Amino acid sequence: PAIPAFWLRGTREEAGTKKPLPHPVQWLDEVSSAGLDGIDVHYKGMTKEFMEAAKKRNIPVYVWTVNTEDEARRQAELGVDGITTDKPRELLALFGRDGGL
């Protein structure tokens, strides 16, 4: 069976301040050229620009590890395709789903 393969990437940080840097759009080109099915990135580097570029390329984007309602809402508003969390009950409830956990 064909199993989707996603590239797992963390968030880069500014030297010295450790401030999260936006994910570079070039990662999406690498996903395409490698024949991958999508990218799974740490949420702190996610931007509107990155998500728009992914949508233009038809590349699914998942984010990890989102454990607060505010951040989950922000990611949903950006248009991510999936959210990885340590708090599945809360996430499902936030989005009006009963996961039966």
C-alpha positions, 0 to 999 in steps of 0.5 A: 500500500502507498503510505504517505511520507512527510518531512518532519522539520523543527523551528529554526531559532535566531542566534543569541535570542532563540527567537523562532524564525519563520519556516523557509518556503524553500523547504516546500521546493525540497518536498516537491523535488524529493517526491514527498507527500507533505511536510510536518513542521513545528508550529512556532515557525508557521506563517501565513506566507508559508501556508499560502506557498504550500497551498499553491504547490498542493503540499499538505502541511501538518504542525506539531506539537500544539497543546493550547487552544489559542495556538490550535485556533491560530493554526486552523486559521492559517489553514493547516491540514493537520495538528499533532497534539498531546491533548487530543480530547481538548483538540477534538472538543475545540473543533466540535468533534467527539473522538471517544477518547 
